Amino acid sequence: MVAAKGVAPSSPLDFTPTVKKSVVYIVGAVIFNEKGEVLMMQEAKSSCAGQWYLPAGKMEPGEDISEAAVREVLEETGLEFEVSTLLLVESAGGSWYRFVVTGHVTGGRLKTPADADSESLQAKWVEDISKMSLRANDILPHIERGKLYHYATKRSEALAAWHTALLPALRPHKHLLLRTVILIRKKTNNRVNVLVSEKTEAHLPVADINPMRSIHSTLKKFMTEIFGAEIPQHKLHGILSVEHSGRPANSNDGSCITLLISVKVPAESVCLIDKYSWLEVERSLGEHLLSKLAKNMTVPLVVIR
C-alpha cells in the first residue's frame, strides 16, 4: 500500500500492530481543579505500592485513545472525566506510544483508602508535587506542560500562544503510519507551498513507521527518499493530528501521526526525487499553516529513545 505511494516500506512486511502485543499504547491524564491542584493516584501494584503517579495505563483492545483515558481516570481516581485535548505524545522505538491528555472532571467521587482495590489505593488533588513520593519523575514535565496550558487557556490574551483543542481523530488504520506536512516558500512570490506525492494522485506523503526504530529514524529515512542525500535545512515543529480507532478490536490497531515540518531554504534551491512536487496553497491556508510554526502551536512529539 505505502510503496504504491512512492515510499518504500521501512517496517517488516509481516508486522501487524496489535494492542498489548506488538504495539503498546499508553494513556495518561493531567487534570487540574479550580485551585490549580493536579489529580494524582496512589499505586496498588506490588512493585510500586504506596507511590504516587498520574492516572495512566495501557489501552485495551477495541478502545480509542479518549475512551482509554476516561476509563483509566475512573478506575484509578473514581472521577468521571472528559478529554479536551492532547498535551503531548511520547514514543519509544516505533511501537510504544504514550498519549498524554487533559480535560475536566464531570462527576464521580474521589477515591478514598476505603475504596482501595487492585487499580489504586486512593486518589488526591495535590498542590505541591515535590512533597509526594512518586513512582517515577517522568510525569513532572507532563504536569508542568499541563499547568502552562491551563494557565494560558484561562487568560483570553494568552489564547493565541497555544494550539487549539486537538482530540485524536477516530480513523482506523492497519499500519503504524507517519504523514508529513512539509512547508516551503517560493522566493519568486513568497507563497507557501506544501510537499505532495503524485505516485497515484496528489496527496500528503505517508510512510510506514519501523516498529524496531525510532520515529526520528523513520523520518530521516523518509526525508532521504524524498530529497536525496542532501536533505535541506528544516525544522520539525510537532504534531498536527493523531488518528486511531481500535475498532473492531485487534483488526485496526494501527495509527497515523501527522507532523509539521518547515524547510528553511526557498523552493527554487531544493531538488526533489521521484514523483514529488510543491503545491502552492491558497493564501488563507498558507497563513494558517505558518501560524502553526510558532512555539506551542502544535502538540509536541517526544522521542524518548
KAVENWO-V777088 format. One record per helix or strand of 2 or more residues. SS is the DSSP state (a for helix, b for strand). FROM is the first residue (numbers start at 0). LEN is the number of residues. Records with the same first field share a line. If there is no record, write none. Layout:
SS=FROM-LEN  FROM-LEN
This chain:
a=2-3  64-13  112-3  128-3  136-18  155-6  214-13  266-3  282-9
b=22-8  37-5  51-2  55-3  78-14  95-13  121-5  175-10  191-6  205-3  233-10  254-9  275-5  298-5
